[in-house]
Amino acid sequence: MTLDILAYAAFFLSMALTYAIICLGLNVQWGMTGLFNVGIAAFVAVGAYTSALLTTPPSPDRFGGFELPIFVGWLGAAVTSGLLSWAVGALTIRLRSDYLAIATFGIAVTVQLCMLNLQPLTGGPFGIGFIPRPFAELQDNALAFSLANFAVMAIVVIALYLALEHLAKSPWGRVLRAIREDEMAAQALGKRPIRFRLQAFTLGGAIMGLAGAAQAHFIGFIAPDNYMPILTFQVWAMLIVGGSGNNRGAIAGAILVWGLWALSAAAVSTFVPAEQQARAASLQIVAIGVGLCLMLLWRPRGLFGEVSPLTRLKSLRSAPSKAPSKE
């Protein structure tokens, strides 16, 4: 019994960490740069399908099946999603945030239709199966298999976190925050906002594609239903709960919201009659919405909300004045 609980905990954390990677990508776009992307599901889906086509066995019904190593599929997923993000950004990055949101939503709908109708490439509504799973030789041992996958995901998340933290503290990251706060001021200082915004949008999309590939290989099967607009809502809720602009918040929010989603699913399956479970599944969205409202009322900046440089400077200046005087 204890081993089963540990195996499920490792499985739960592995799935949560795949969402944490998506949140880290969104944090680059929105948290650091202020780019409003509501087409997250599209970039995740492109990464998942790219890696699946590169790594699955040959199939007479569709293109792909190159049986390449998994790490090649993950790299190809990041590159393909990054190229798609660059192409979308090159066309839309000059738009205001609301128009950018509309454009990215249109991209998500387009990708969804392609997944459904390009059956020789994507498998159509039936999706793609037989996606190789890391450590497949350990599948007979559920605990070892789950722990091995969790270790891989933890290493990927830690590496991304350290890299993004370094970028956030670098001159490049400071320019992104300056553009987010006041684009005209950054431009007056000789920076090119469009170029930096395009770079951030491309990097965020590539990270989302990597997360899509990780999810595909962890589950072993993908279909268009996995990348509905609800995925975008989930990721935005995760980032807002954790704290926009903070990489630690992106990871913590992903784990917390995914836990709420899993608990609500368990509650539905336990307390709702079987014939009503399909309708009651929408309660998961309600649960996340209520949790999001409570979080915004309790901590508007999220669990680890970003502290602006101006606020930090004010606190440093006010600190000596609060210190007791020595006589």
Buried (B, 14 or more C-beta within 10 A) or exposed (E): EEEEEBBBBBBBBBBBBBBBBBBBBBBBBBBBBBBBBBBBBBBBBBBBBBBBBBBBEEBEEBEBBBEBEBEEBBBBBBBBBBBBBBEBBEEBBEBEEEEBBBBBBBBBEEBBEBBBEBEEBBBBEEBBEEBBBBBEEBEEBBBBBBBBBBBBBBEBBEEBBEEBBEBBEEEBBBBBBBBBEEBEEBBEEEBEBBEBBBBBBBBBBBBBBBBBBBBBBBBBEBBBEBBEBBBBBBBBBBBBBBBBBBBEBBBBBBBBBBEBBBEBBEBBEEEBEEEEBEEBBEBBBEBBEEBBEEBEEEEEBBBBBBEEEEEEEEEEEEEEEEEEEEE
